[in-house]
Amino acid sequence: MRPNIFENDRLYDDTDKELDAIAPRPKRAQWRHRRGGPNFMRFGRRIKYHGADLNSWVNEALVVNEAPAS
């Protein structure tokens, strides 16, 4: 099991600095507009991300390098 980067039970606001670990705020806005990136919730103009969704998205984006066979 991979360690969680974000707290699973927390709602992160789009202005939270912790989200800069995955992308800067303007890039996240592009993702939302293009329906990409992690799942999000919209409350009027406020954007929220659930920690469990962020962790799931980060784990899906993980690239595992394997050593070439000798």
CHARMM-style PDB file with segment names, atoms N, HN, CA, C and O in Angstrom:
ATOM      1  N   MET     1       0.842  -1.186   0.000  1.00  0.00      PROA
ATOM      2  CA  MET     1       0.000   0.000   0.000  1.00  0.00      PROA
ATOM      3  C   MET     1       0.886   1.247   0.000  1.00  0.00      PROA
ATOM      4  O   MET     1       1.858   1.320   0.751  1.00  0.00      PROA
ATOM      5  N   ARG     2       0.559   2.195  -0.816  1.00  0.00      PROA
ATOM      6  HN  ARG     2      -0.231   2.136  -1.426  1.00  0.00      PROA
ATOM      7  CA  ARG     2       1.330   3.434  -0.899  1.00  0.00      PROA
ATOM      8  C   ARG     2       0.910   4.398   0.204  1.00  0.00      PROA
ATOM      9  O   ARG     2      -0.259   4.431   0.588  1.00  0.00      PROA
ATOM     10  N   PRO     3       1.849   5.177   0.713  1.00  0.00      PROA
ATOM     11  CA  PRO     3       1.487   6.153   1.743  1.00  0.00      PROA
ATOM     12  C   PRO     3       0.631   7.271   1.137  1.00  0.00      PROA
ATOM     13  O   PRO     3       0.783   7.616  -0.035  1.00  0.00      PROA
ATOM     14  N   ASN     4      -0.258   7.823   1.940  1.00  0.00      PROA
ATOM     15  HN  ASN     4      -0.382   7.543   2.891  1.00  0.00      PROA
ATOM     16  CA  ASN     4      -1.108   8.918   1.488  1.00  0.00      PROA
ATOM     17  C   ASN     4      -0.368  10.241   1.602  1.00  0.00      PROA
ATOM     18  O   ASN     4       0.289  10.508   2.609  1.00  0.00      PROA
ATOM     19  N   ILE     5      -0.474  11.051   0.591  1.00  0.00      PROA
ATOM     20  HN  ILE     5      -1.008  10.834  -0.227  1.00  0.00      PROA
ATOM     21  CA  ILE     5       0.108  12.393   0.614  1.00  0.00      PROA
ATOM     22  C   ILE     5      -0.851  13.355   1.293  1.00  0.00      PROA
ATOM     23  O   ILE     5      -0.436  14.258   2.018  1.00  0.00      PROA
ATOM     24  N   PHE     6      -2.152  13.149   1.046  1.00  0.00      PROA
ATOM     25  HN  PHE     6      -2.490  12.415   0.457  1.00  0.00      PROA
ATOM     26  CA  PHE     6      -3.191  14.011   1.597  1.00  0.00      PROA
ATOM     27  C   PHE     6      -3.979  13.263   2.659  1.00  0.00      PROA
ATOM     28  O   PHE     6      -4.029  12.033   2.653  1.00  0.00      PROA
ATOM     29  N   GLU     7      -4.603  14.016   3.585  1.00  0.00      PROA
ATOM     30  HN  GLU     7      -4.562  15.015   3.590  1.00  0.00      PROA
ATOM     31  CA  GLU     7      -5.439  13.406   4.615  1.00  0.00      PROA
ATOM     32  C   GLU     7      -6.741  12.953   3.960  1.00  0.00      PROA
ATOM     33  O   GLU     7      -7.446  13.761   3.356  1.00  0.00      PROA
ATOM     34  N   ASN     8      -7.060  11.669   4.078  1.00  0.00      PROA
ATOM     35  HN  ASN     8      -6.487  11.013   4.569  1.00  0.00      PROA
ATOM     36  CA  ASN     8      -8.219  11.097   3.394  1.00  0.00      PROA
ATOM     37  C   ASN     8      -9.546  11.748   3.765  1.00  0.00      PROA
ATOM     38  O   ASN     8     -10.413  11.898   2.904  1.00  0.00      PROA
ATOM     39  N   ASP     9      -9.726  12.138   5.022  1.00  0.00      PROA
ATOM     40  HN  ASP     9      -9.022  12.017   5.722  1.00  0.00      PROA
ATOM     41  CA  ASP     9     -11.017  12.646   5.486  1.00  0.00      PROA
ATOM     42  C   ASP     9     -11.137  14.163   5.426  1.00  0.00      PROA
ATOM     43  O   ASP     9     -12.115  14.721   5.924  1.00  0.00      PROA
ATOM     44  N   ARG    10     -10.182  14.825   4.837  1.00  0.00      PROA
ATOM     45  HN  ARG    10      -9.388  14.371   4.432  1.00  0.00      PROA
ATOM     46  CA  ARG    10     -10.193  16.293   4.811  1.00  0.00      PROA
ATOM     47  C   ARG    10     -10.682  16.812   3.462  1.00  0.00      PROA
ATOM     48  O   ARG    10     -10.417  16.221   2.415  1.00  0.00      PROA
ATOM     49  N   LEU    11     -11.404  17.935   3.514  1.00  0.00      PROA
ATOM     50  HN  LEU    11     -11.619  18.416   4.365  1.00  0.00      PROA
ATOM     51  CA  LEU    11     -11.762  18.649   2.290  1.00  0.00      PROA
ATOM     52  C   LEU    11     -10.744  19.764   2.098  1.00  0.00      PROA
ATOM     53  O   LEU    11     -10.560  20.601   2.982  1.00  0.00      PROA
ATOM     54  N   TYR    12     -10.094  19.777   0.961  1.00  0.00      PROA
ATOM     55  HN  TYR    12     -10.244  19.097   0.243  1.00  0.00      PROA
ATOM     56  CA  TYR    12      -9.093  20.785   0.642  1.00  0.00      PROA
ATOM     57  C   TYR    12      -9.727  21.851  -0.239  1.00  0.00      PROA
ATOM     58  O   TYR    12     -10.403  21.540  -1.220  1.00  0.00      PROA
ATOM     59  N   ASP    13      -9.503  23.100   0.117  1.00  0.00      PROA
ATOM     60  HN  ASP    13      -8.953  23.353   0.914  1.00  0.00      PROA
ATOM     61  CA  ASP    13      -9.954  24.221  -0.693  1.00  0.00      PROA
ATOM     62  C   ASP    13      -8.934  24.454  -1.801  1.00  0.00      PROA
ATOM     63  O   ASP    13      -7.745  24.196  -1.611  1.00  0.00      PROA
ATOM     64  N   ASP    14      -9.383  24.935  -2.948  1.00  0.00      PROA
ATOM     65  HN  ASP    14     -10.349  25.145  -3.103  1.00  0.00      PROA
ATOM     66  CA  ASP    14      -8.474  25.150  -4.073  1.00  0.00      PROA
ATOM     67  C   ASP    14      -7.361  26.138  -3.730  1.00  0.00      PROA
ATOM     68  O   ASP    14      -6.324  26.145  -4.394  1.00  0.00      PROA
ATOM     69  N   THR    15      -7.553  26.963  -2.719  1.00  0.00      PROA
ATOM     70  HN  THR    15      -8.395  26.958  -2.180  1.00  0.00      PROA
ATOM     71  CA  THR    15      -6.519  27.927  -2.332  1.00  0.00      PROA
ATOM     72  C   THR    15      -5.492  27.343  -1.361  1.00  0.00      PROA
ATOM     73  O   THR    15      -4.505  28.008  -1.047  1.00  0.00      PROA
ATOM     74  N   ASP    16      -5.703  26.115  -0.880  1.00  0.00      PROA
ATOM     75  HN  ASP    16      -6.505  25.575  -1.135  1.00  0.00      PROA
ATOM     76  CA  ASP    16      -4.760  25.498   0.058  1.00  0.00      PROA
ATOM     77  C   ASP    16      -3.421  25.231  -0.627  1.00  0.00      PROA
ATOM     78  O   ASP    16      -3.369  24.681  -1.727  1.00  0.00      PROA
ATOM     79  N   LYS    17      -2.358  25.624   0.035  1.00  0.00      PROA
ATOM     80  HN  LYS    17      -2.400  26.071   0.928  1.00  0.00      PROA
ATOM     81  CA  LYS    17      -1.009  25.477  -0.525  1.00  0.00      PROA
ATOM     82  C   LYS    17      -0.606  24.014  -0.710  1.00  0.00      PROA
ATOM     83  O   LYS    17       0.249  23.719  -1.545  1.00  0.00      PROA
ATOM     84  N   GLU    18      -1.202  23.098   0.046  1.00  0.00      PROA
ATOM     85  HN  GLU    18      -1.897  23.338   0.723  1.00  0.00      PROA
ATOM     86  CA  GLU    18      -0.850  21.685  -0.083  1.00  0.00      PROA
ATOM     87  C   GLU    18      -1.119  21.168  -1.499  1.00  0.00      PROA
ATOM     88  O   GLU    18      -0.439  20.254  -1.965  1.00  0.00      PROA
ATOM     89  N   LEU    19      -2.095  21.743  -2.174  1.00  0.00      PROA
ATOM     90  HN  LEU    19      -2.647  22.486  -1.795  1.00  0.00      PROA
ATOM     91  CA  LEU    19      -2.447  21.288  -3.518  1.00  0.00      PROA
ATOM     92  C   LEU    19      -1.396  21.657  -4.549  1.00  0.00      PROA
ATOM     93  O   LEU    19      -1.378  21.092  -5.642  1.00  0.00      PROA
ATOM     94  N   ASP    20      -0.522  22.594  -4.219  1.00  0.00      PROA
ATOM     95  HN  ASP    20      -0.536  23.054  -3.331  1.00  0.00      PROA
ATOM     96  CA  ASP    20       0.559  22.944  -5.133  1.00  0.00      PROA
ATOM     97  C   ASP    20       1.525  21.774  -5.336  1.00  0.00      PROA
ATOM     98  O   ASP    20       2.347  21.801  -6.252  1.00  0.00      PROA
ATOM     99  N   ALA    21       1.429  20.747  -4.485  1.00  0.00      PROA
ATOM    100  HN  ALA    21       0.762  20.725  -3.741  1.00  0.00      PROA
ATOM    101  CA  ALA    21       2.275  19.557  -4.650  1.00  0.00      PROA
ATOM    102  C   ALA    21       1.913  18.812  -5.938  1.00  0.00      PROA
ATOM    103  O   ALA    21       2.766  18.147  -6.527  1.00  0.00      PROA
ATOM    104  N   ILE    22       0.653  18.918  -6.378  1.00  0.00      PROA
ATOM    105  HN  ILE    22      -0.040  19.458  -5.899  1.00  0.00      PROA
ATOM    106  CA  ILE    22       0.261  18.219  -7.609  1.00  0.00      PROA
ATOM    107  C   ILE    22       0.295  19.140  -8.823  1.00  0.00      PROA
ATOM    108  O   ILE    22       0.601  18.694  -9.929  1.00  0.00      PROA
ATOM    109  N   ALA    23      -0.015  20.416  -8.628  1.00  0.00      PROA
ATOM    110  HN  ALA    23      -0.263  20.778  -7.729  1.00  0.00      PROA
ATOM    111  CA  ALA    23       0.018  21.378  -9.738  1.00  0.00      PROA
ATOM    112  C   ALA    23      -0.298  22.769  -9.202  1.00  0.00      PROA
ATOM    113  O   ALA    23      -0.998  22.902  -8.199  1.00  0.00      PROA
ATOM    114  N   PRO    24       0.214  23.808  -9.866  1.00  0.00      PROA
ATOM    115  CA  PRO    24      -0.144  25.171  -9.461  1.00  0.00      PROA
ATOM    116  C   PRO    24      -1.636  25.439  -9.699  1.00  0.00      PROA
ATOM    117  O   PRO    24      -2.281  24.756 -10.494  1.00  0.00      PROA
ATOM    118  N   ARG    25      -2.156  26.419  -9.015  1.00  0.00      PROA
ATOM    119  HN  ARG    25      -1.631  26.974  -8.369  1.00  0.00      PROA
ATOM    120  CA  ARG    25      -3.589  26.718  -9.082  1.00  0.00      PROA
ATOM    121  C   ARG    25      -4.089  26.961 -10.517  1.00  0.00      PROA
ATOM    122  O   ARG    25      -5.139  26.425 -10.872  1.00  0.00      PROA
ATOM    123  N   PRO    26      -3.392  27.740 -11.357  1.00  0.00      PROA
ATOM    124  CA  PRO    26      -3.894  27.921 -12.728  1.00  0.00      PROA
ATOM    125  C   PRO    26      -3.978  26.615 -13.525  1.00  0.00      PROA
ATOM    126  O   PRO    26      -4.879  26.451 -14.347  1.00  0.00      PROA
ATOM    127  N   LYS    27      -3.057  25.698 -13.291  1.00  0.00      PROA
ATOM    128  HN  LYS    27      -2.324  25.832 -12.623  1.00  0.00      PROA
ATOM    129  CA  LYS    27      -3.087  24.403 -13.992  1.00  0.00      PROA
ATOM    130  C   LYS    27      -4.291  23.585 -13.532  1.00  0.00      PROA
ATOM    131  O   LYS    27      -4.935  22.923 -14.344  1.00  0.00      PROA
ATOM    132  N   ARG    28      -4.600  23.626 -12.234  1.00  0.00      PROA
ATOM    133  HN  ARG    28      -4.076  24.164 -11.573  1.00  0.00      PROA
ATOM    134  CA  ARG    28      -5.784  22.911 -11.732  1.00  0.00      PROA
ATOM    135  C   ARG    28      -7.053  23.481 -12.354  1.00  0.00      PROA
ATOM    136  O   ARG    28      -7.989  22.737 -12.649  1.00  0.00      PROA
ATOM    137  N   ALA    29      -7.090  24.800 -12.556  1.00  0.00      PROA
ATOM    138  HN  ALA    29      -6.330  25.405 -12.317  1.00  0.00      PROA
ATOM    139  CA  ALA    29      -8.251  25.430 -13.204  1.00  0.00      PROA
ATOM    140  C   ALA    29      -8.389  24.929 -14.639  1.00  0.00      PROA
ATOM    141  O   ALA    29      -9.500  24.683 -15.110  1.00  0.00      PROA
ATOM    142  N   GLN    30      -7.264  24.779 -15.333  1.00  0.00      PROA
ATOM    143  HN  GLN    30      -6.362  24.979 -14.950  1.00  0.00      PROA
ATOM    144  CA  GLN    30      -7.302  24.229 -16.700  1.00  0.00      PROA
ATOM    145  C   GLN    30      -7.841  22.804 -16.692  1.00  0.00      PROA
ATOM    146  O   GLN    30      -8.680  22.442 -17.517  1.00  0.00      PROA
ATOM    147  N   TRP    31      -7.351  21.998 -15.750  1.00  0.00      PROA
ATOM    148  HN  TRP    31      -6.670  22.292 -15.080  1.00  0.00      PROA
ATOM    149  CA  TRP    31      -7.825  20.622 -15.657  1.00  0.00      PROA
ATOM    150  C   TRP    31      -9.331  20.578 -15.448  1.00  0.00      PROA
ATOM    151  O   TRP    31     -10.027  19.803 -16.103  1.00  0.00      PROA
ATOM    152  N   ARG    32      -9.839  21.410 -14.532  1.00  0.00      PROA
ATOM    153  HN  ARG    32      -9.273  22.040 -14.000  1.00  0.00      PROA
ATOM    154  CA  ARG    32     -11.281  21.404 -14.266  1.00  0.00      PROA
ATOM    155  C   ARG    32     -12.053  21.801 -15.523  1.00  0.00      PROA
ATOM    156  O   ARG    32     -13.071  21.192 -15.852  1.00  0.00      PROA
ATOM    157  N   HSD    33     -11.569  22.814 -16.213  1.00  0.00      PROA
ATOM    158  HN  HSD    33     -10.742  23.308 -15.946  1.00  0.00      PROA
ATOM    159  CA  HSD    33     -12.239  23.274 -17.433  1.00  0.00      PROA
ATOM    160  C   HSD    33     -12.269  22.178 -18.496  1.00  0.00      PROA
ATOM    161  O   HSD    33     -13.254  22.031 -19.219  1.00  0.00      PROA
ATOM    162  N   ARG    34     -11.197  21.421 -18.585  1.00  0.00      PROA
ATOM    163  HN  ARG    34     -10.396  21.540 -17.997  1.00  0.00      PROA
ATOM    164  CA  ARG    34     -11.089  20.349 -19.587  1.00  0.00      PROA
ATOM    165  C   ARG    34     -11.583  19.002 -19.075  1.00  0.00      PROA
ATOM    166  O   ARG    34     -11.474  17.989 -19.767  1.00  0.00      PROA
ATOM    167  N   ARG    35     -12.132  18.993 -17.852  1.00  0.00      PROA
ATOM    168  HN  ARG    35     -12.221  19.815 -17.290  1.00  0.00      PROA
ATOM    169  CA  ARG    35     -12.636  17.767 -17.212  1.00  0.00      PROA
ATOM    170  C   ARG    35     -11.537  16.727 -17.016  1.00  0.00      PROA
ATOM    171  O   ARG    35     -11.747  15.534 -17.231  1.00  0.00      PROA
ATOM    172  N   GLY    36     -10.362  17.203 -16.602  1.00  0.00      PROA
ATOM    173  HN  GLY    36     -10.192  18.173 -16.427  1.00  0.00      PROA
ATOM    174  CA  GLY    36      -9.244  16.314 -16.296  1.00  0.00      PROA
ATOM    175  C   GLY    36      -8.820  16.517 -14.854  1.00  0.00      PROA
ATOM    176  O   GLY    36      -9.474  17.239 -14.102  1.00  0.00      PROA
ATOM    177  N   GLY    37      -7.738  15.886 -14.475  1.00  0.00      PROA
ATOM    178  HN  GLY    37      -7.207  15.299 -15.086  1.00  0.00      PROA
ATOM    179  CA  GLY    37      -7.216  16.039 -13.122  1.00  0.00      PROA
ATOM    180  C   GLY    37      -8.067  15.307 -12.100  1.00  0.00      PROA
ATOM    181  O   GLY    37      -8.931  14.507 -12.458  1.00  0.00      PROA
ATOM    182  N   PRO    38      -7.818  15.585 -10.819  1.00  0.00      PROA
ATOM    183  CA  PRO    38      -8.558  14.886  -9.760  1.00  0.00      PROA
ATOM    184  C   PRO    38     -10.019  15.341  -9.692  1.00  0.00      PROA
ATOM    185  O   PRO    38     -10.368  16.437 -10.131  1.00  0.00      PROA
ATOM    186  N   ASN    39     -10.858  14.473  -9.134  1.00  0.00      PROA
ATOM    187  HN  ASN    39     -10.574  13.582  -8.778  1.00  0.00      PROA
ATOM    188  CA  ASN    39     -12.259  14.825  -8.915  1.00  0.00      PROA
ATOM    189  C   ASN    39     -12.340  16.031  -7.991  1.00  0.00      PROA
ATOM    190  O   ASN    39     -11.482  16.228  -7.130  1.00  0.00      PROA
ATOM    191  N   PHE    40     -13.382  16.836  -8.179  1.00  0.00      PROA
ATOM    192  HN  PHE    40     -14.078  16.676  -8.879  1.00  0.00      PROA
ATOM    193  CA  PHE    40     -13.566  18.021  -7.347  1.00  0.00      PROA
ATOM    194  C   PHE    40     -15.049  18.257  -7.116  1.00  0.00      PROA
ATOM    195  O   PHE    40     -15.899  17.683  -7.796  1.00  0.00      PROA
ATOM    196  N   MET    41     -15.344  19.115  -6.143  1.00  0.00      PROA
ATOM    197  HN  MET    41     -14.653  19.581  -5.591  1.00  0.00      PROA
ATOM    198  CA  MET    41     -16.714  19.520  -5.843  1.00  0.00      PROA
ATOM    199  C   MET    41     -16.795  21.029  -6.002  1.00  0.00      PROA
ATOM    200  O   MET    41     -15.858  21.752  -5.663  1.00  0.00      PROA
ATOM    201  N   ARG    42     -17.921  21.496  -6.520  1.00  0.00      PROA
ATOM    202  HN  ARG    42     -18.682  20.909  -6.796  1.00  0.00      PROA
ATOM    203  CA  ARG    42     -18.114  22.933  -6.693  1.00  0.00      PROA
ATOM    204  C   ARG    42     -19.269  23.376  -5.803  1.00  0.00      PROA
ATOM    205  O   ARG    42     -20.370  22.831  -5.880  1.00  0.00      PROA
ATOM    206  N   PHE    43     -19.007  24.368  -4.960  1.00  0.00      PROA
ATOM    207  HN  PHE    43     -18.113  24.810  -4.897  1.00  0.00      PROA
ATOM    208  CA  PHE    43     -20.019  24.975  -4.114  1.00  0.00      PROA
ATOM    209  C   PHE    43     -20.078  26.448  -4.500  1.00  0.00      PROA
ATOM    210  O   PHE    43     -19.352  27.273  -3.946  1.00  0.00      PROA
ATOM    211  N   GLY    44     -20.944  26.768  -5.449  1.00  0.00      PROA
ATOM    212  HN  GLY    44     -21.534  26.097  -5.899  1.00  0.00      PROA
ATOM    213  CA  GLY    44     -20.947  28.128  -5.983  1.00  0.00      PROA
ATOM    214  C   GLY    44     -19.635  28.355  -6.711  1.00  0.00      PROA
ATOM    215  O   GLY    44     -19.331  27.654  -7.676  1.00  0.00      PROA
ATOM    216  N   ARG    45     -18.859  29.322  -6.262  1.00  0.00      PROA
ATOM    217  HN  ARG    45     -19.106  29.891  -5.478  1.00  0.00      PROA
ATOM    218  CA  ARG    45     -17.543  29.580  -6.860  1.00  0.00      PROA
ATOM    219  C   ARG    45     -16.414  28.856  -6.150  1.00  0.00      PROA
ATOM    220  O   ARG    45     -15.279  28.852  -6.626  1.00  0.00      PROA
ATOM    221  N   ARG    46     -16.716  28.250  -5.024  1.00  0.00      PROA
ATOM    222  HN  ARG    46     -17.638  28.253  -4.637  1.00  0.00      PROA
ATOM    223  CA  ARG    46     -15.671  27.579  -4.253  1.00  0.00      PROA
ATOM    224  C   ARG    46     -15.450  26.171  -4.772  1.00  0.00      PROA
ATOM    225  O   ARG    46     -16.397  25.442  -5.068  1.00  0.00      PROA
ATOM    226  N   ILE    47     -14.185  25.805  -4.876  1.00  0.00      PROA
ATOM    227  HN  ILE    47     -13.416  26.398  -4.636  1.00  0.00      PROA
ATOM    228  CA  ILE    47     -13.789  24.479  -5.346  1.00  0.00      PROA
ATOM    229  C   ILE    47     -13.182  23.720  -4.175  1.00  0.00      PROA
ATOM    230  O   ILE    47     -12.328  24.247  -3.462  1.00  0.00      PROA
ATOM    231  N   LYS    48     -13.620  22.493  -3.980  1.00  0.00      PROA
ATOM    232  HN  LYS    48     -14.314  22.064  -4.559  1.00  0.00      PROA
ATOM    233  CA  LYS    48     -13.108  21.633  -2.912  1.00  0.00      PROA
ATOM    234  C   LYS    48     -12.658  20.301  -3.497  1.00  0.00      PROA
ATOM    235  O   LYS    48     -13.232  19.795  -4.461  1.00  0.00      PROA
ATOM    236  N   TYR    49     -11.628  19.758  -2.894  1.00  0.00      PROA
ATOM    237  HN  TYR    49     -11.162  20.169  -2.111  1.00  0.00      PROA
ATOM    238  CA  TYR    49     -11.124  18.429  -3.254  1.00  0.00      PROA
ATOM    239  C   TYR    49     -11.159  17.563  -2.002  1.00  0.00      PROA
ATOM    240  O   TYR    49     -10.749  18.006  -0.930  1.00  0.00      PROA
ATOM    241  N   HSD    50     -11.641  16.341  -2.129  1.00  0.00      PROA
ATOM    242  HN  HSD    50     -11.975  15.981  -3.000  1.00  0.00      PROA
ATOM    243  CA  HSD    50     -11.638  15.398  -1.010  1.00  0.00      PROA
ATOM    244  C   HSD    50     -10.281  14.697  -0.999  1.00  0.00      PROA
ATOM    245  O   HSD    50      -9.799  14.256  -2.042  1.00  0.00      PROA
ATOM    246  N   GLY    51      -9.676  14.597   0.166  1.00  0.00      PROA
ATOM    247  HN  GLY    51     -10.068  14.956   1.013  1.00  0.00      PROA
ATOM    248  CA  GLY    51      -8.347  14.018   0.296  1.00  0.00      PROA
ATOM    249  C   GLY    51      -8.228  12.622  -0.285  1.00  0.00      PROA
ATOM    250  O   GLY    51      -7.216  12.297  -0.907  1.00  0.00      PROA
ATOM    251  N   ALA    52      -9.252  11.784  -0.092  1.00  0.00      PROA
ATOM    252  HN  ALA    52     -10.074  12.048   0.413  1.00  0.00      PROA
ATOM    253  CA  ALA    52      -9.210  10.418  -0.630  1.00  0.00      PROA
ATOM    254  C   ALA    52      -9.162  10.436  -2.155  1.00  0.00      PROA
ATOM    255  O   ALA    52      -8.463   9.627  -2.765  1.00  0.00      PROA
ATOM    256  N   ASP    53      -9.908  11.364  -2.776  1.00  0.00      PROA
ATOM    257  HN  ASP    53     -10.476  12.022  -2.281  1.00  0.00      PROA
ATOM    258  CA  ASP    53      -9.873  11.480  -4.235  1.00  0.00      PROA
ATOM    259  C   ASP    53      -8.507  11.939  -4.718  1.00  0.00      PROA
ATOM    260  O   ASP    53      -8.020  11.473  -5.749  1.00  0.00      PROA
ATOM    261  N   LEU    54      -7.884  12.854  -3.978  1.00  0.00      PROA
ATOM    262  HN  LEU    54      -8.279  13.233  -3.141  1.00  0.00      PROA
ATOM    263  CA  LEU    54      -6.548  13.321  -4.350  1.00  0.00      PROA
ATOM    264  C   LEU    54      -5.536  12.193  -4.268  1.00  0.00      PROA
ATOM    265  O   LEU    54      -4.721  12.019  -5.174  1.00  0.00      PROA
ATOM    266  N   ASN    55      -5.586  11.423  -3.182  1.00  0.00      PROA
ATOM    267  HN  ASN    55      -6.249  11.564  -2.446  1.00  0.00      PROA
ATOM    268  CA  ASN    55      -4.661  10.295  -3.031  1.00  0.00      PROA
ATOM    269  C   ASN    55      -4.859   9.261  -4.130  1.00  0.00      PROA
ATOM    270  O   ASN    55      -3.889   8.717  -4.657  1.00  0.00      PROA
ATOM    271  N   SER    56      -6.108   8.990  -4.474  1.00  0.00      PROA
ATOM    272  HN  SER    56      -6.896   9.432  -4.046  1.00  0.00      PROA
ATOM    273  CA  SER    56      -6.390   8.033  -5.543  1.00  0.00      PROA
ATOM    274  C   SER    56      -5.827   8.539  -6.868  1.00  0.00      PROA
ATOM    275  O   SER    56      -5.222   7.769  -7.614  1.00  0.00      PROA
ATOM    276  N   TRP    57      -6.018   9.815  -7.168  1.00  0.00      PROA
ATOM    277  HN  TRP    57      -6.509  10.441  -6.562  1.00  0.00      PROA
ATOM    278  CA  TRP    57      -5.529  10.391  -8.416  1.00  0.00      PROA
ATOM    279  C   TRP    57      -4.000  10.360  -8.471  1.00  0.00      PROA
ATOM    280  O   TRP    57      -3.421  10.047  -9.511  1.00  0.00      PROA
ATOM    281  N   VAL    58      -3.350  10.682  -7.356  1.00  0.00      PROA
ATOM    282  HN  VAL    58      -3.820  10.936  -6.510  1.00  0.00      PROA
ATOM    283  CA  VAL    58      -1.886  10.653  -7.308  1.00  0.00      PROA
ATOM    284  C   VAL    58      -1.379   9.234  -7.539  1.00  0.00      PROA
ATOM    285  O   VAL    58      -0.417   9.034  -8.280  1.00  0.00      PROA
ATOM    286  N   ASN    59      -2.010   8.256  -6.918  1.00  0.00      PROA
ATOM    287  HN  ASN    59      -2.791   8.418  -6.315  1.00  0.00      PROA
ATOM    288  CA  ASN    59      -1.572   6.865  -7.084  1.00  0.00      PROA
ATOM    289  C   ASN    59      -1.782   6.365  -8.506  1.00  0.00      PROA
ATOM    290  O   ASN    59      -0.996   5.551  -8.991  1.00  0.00      PROA
ATOM    291  N   GLU    60      -2.832   6.837  -9.189  1.00  0.00      PROA
ATOM    292  HN  GLU    60      -3.470   7.498  -8.796  1.00  0.00      PROA
ATOM    293  CA  GLU    60      -3.040   6.449 -10.584  1.00  0.00      PROA
ATOM    294  C   GLU    60      -1.986   7.067 -11.497  1.00  0.00      PROA
ATOM    295  O   GLU    60      -1.650   6.497 -12.535  1.00  0.00      PROA
ATOM    296  N   ALA    61      -1.467   8.227 -11.113  1.00  0.00      PROA
ATOM    297  HN  ALA    61      -1.740   8.690 -10.270  1.00  0.00      PROA
ATOM    298  CA  ALA    61      -0.472   8.920 -11.933  1.00  0.00      PROA
ATOM    299  C   ALA    61       0.950   8.406 -11.686  1.00  0.00      PROA
ATOM    300  O   ALA    61       1.894   8.823 -12.357  1.00  0.00      PROA
ATOM    301  N   LEU    62       1.092   7.505 -10.724  1.00  0.00      PROA
ATOM    302  HN  LEU    62       0.326   7.166 -10.179  1.00  0.00      PROA
ATOM    303  CA  LEU    62       2.407   6.990 -10.365  1.00  0.00      PROA
ATOM    304  C   LEU    62       3.011   6.202 -11.514  1.00  0.00      PROA
ATOM    305  O   LEU    62       2.361   5.332 -12.092  1.00  0.00      PROA
ATOM    306  N   VAL    63       4.247   6.509 -11.836  1.00  0.00      PROA
ATOM    307  HN  VAL    63       4.775   7.216 -11.366  1.00  0.00      PROA
ATOM    308  CA  VAL    63       4.990   5.774 -12.858  1.00  0.00      PROA
ATOM    309  C   VAL    63       6.052   4.957 -12.147  1.00  0.00      PROA
ATOM    310  O   VAL    63       6.884   5.506 -11.424  1.00  0.00      PROA
ATOM    311  N   VAL    64       6.026   3.646 -12.350  1.00  0.00      PROA
ATOM    312  HN  VAL    64       5.350   3.200 -12.937  1.00  0.00      PROA
ATOM    313  CA  VAL    64       7.000   2.761 -11.706  1.00  0.00      PROA
ATOM    314  C   VAL    64       8.075   2.417 -12.728  1.00  0.00      PROA
ATOM    315  O   VAL    64       7.789   1.843 -13.779  1.00  0.00      PROA
ATOM    316  N   ASN    65       9.293   2.770 -12.412  1.00  0.00      PROA
ATOM    317  HN  ASN    65       9.525   3.237 -11.559  1.00  0.00      PROA
ATOM    318  CA  ASN    65      10.425   2.427 -13.265  1.00  0.00      PROA
ATOM    319  C   ASN    65      10.934   1.050 -12.865  1.00  0.00      PROA
ATOM    320  O   ASN    65      11.138   0.755 -11.687  1.00  0.00      PROA
ATOM    321  N   GLU    66      11.129   0.230 -13.864  1.00  0.00      PROA
ATOM    322  HN  GLU    66      10.963   0.469 -14.820  1.00  0.00      PROA
ATOM    323  CA  GLU    66      11.665  -1.096 -13.604  1.00  0.00      PROA
ATOM    324  C   GLU    66      13.036  -1.204 -14.235  1.00  0.00      PROA
ATOM    325  O   GLU    66      13.272  -0.688 -15.328  1.00  0.00      PROA
ATOM    326  N   ALA    67      13.919  -1.861 -13.556  1.00  0.00      PROA
ATOM    327  HN  ALA    67      13.727  -2.279 -12.668  1.00  0.00      PROA
ATOM    328  CA  ALA    67      15.279  -2.045 -14.076  1.00  0.00      PROA
ATOM    329  C   ALA    67      15.210  -2.968 -15.307  1.00  0.00      PROA
ATOM    330  O   ALA    67      14.457  -3.942 -15.311  1.00  0.00      PROA
ATOM    331  N   PRO    68      15.980  -2.663 -16.326  1.00  0.00      PROA
ATOM    332  CA  PRO    68      15.971  -3.543 -17.517  1.00  0.00      PROA
ATOM    333  C   PRO    68      16.534  -4.918 -17.172  1.00  0.00      PROA
ATOM    334  O   PRO    68      17.409  -5.060 -16.318  1.00  0.00      PROA
ATOM    335  N   ALA    69      16.013  -5.904 -17.850  1.00  0.00      PROA
ATOM    336  HN  ALA    69      15.302  -5.789 -18.543  1.00  0.00      PROA
ATOM    337  CA  ALA    69      16.477  -7.288 -17.624  1.00  0.00      PROA
ATOM    338  C   ALA    69      17.901  -7.426 -18.160  1.00  0.00      PROA
ATOM    339  O   ALA    69      18.241  -6.888 -19.213  1.00  0.00      PROA
ATOM    340  N   SER    70      18.729  -8.166 -17.403  1.00  0.00      PROA
ATOM    341  HN  SER    70      18.452  -8.603 -16.547  1.00  0.00      PROA
ATOM    342  CA  SER    70      20.112  -8.350 -17.831  1.00  0.00      PROA
ATOM    343  C   SER    70      20.266  -9.545 -18.722  1.00  0.00      PROA
ATOM    344  OT1 SER    70      21.373  -9.841 -19.172  1.00  0.00      PROA
TER     345      SER     70
END
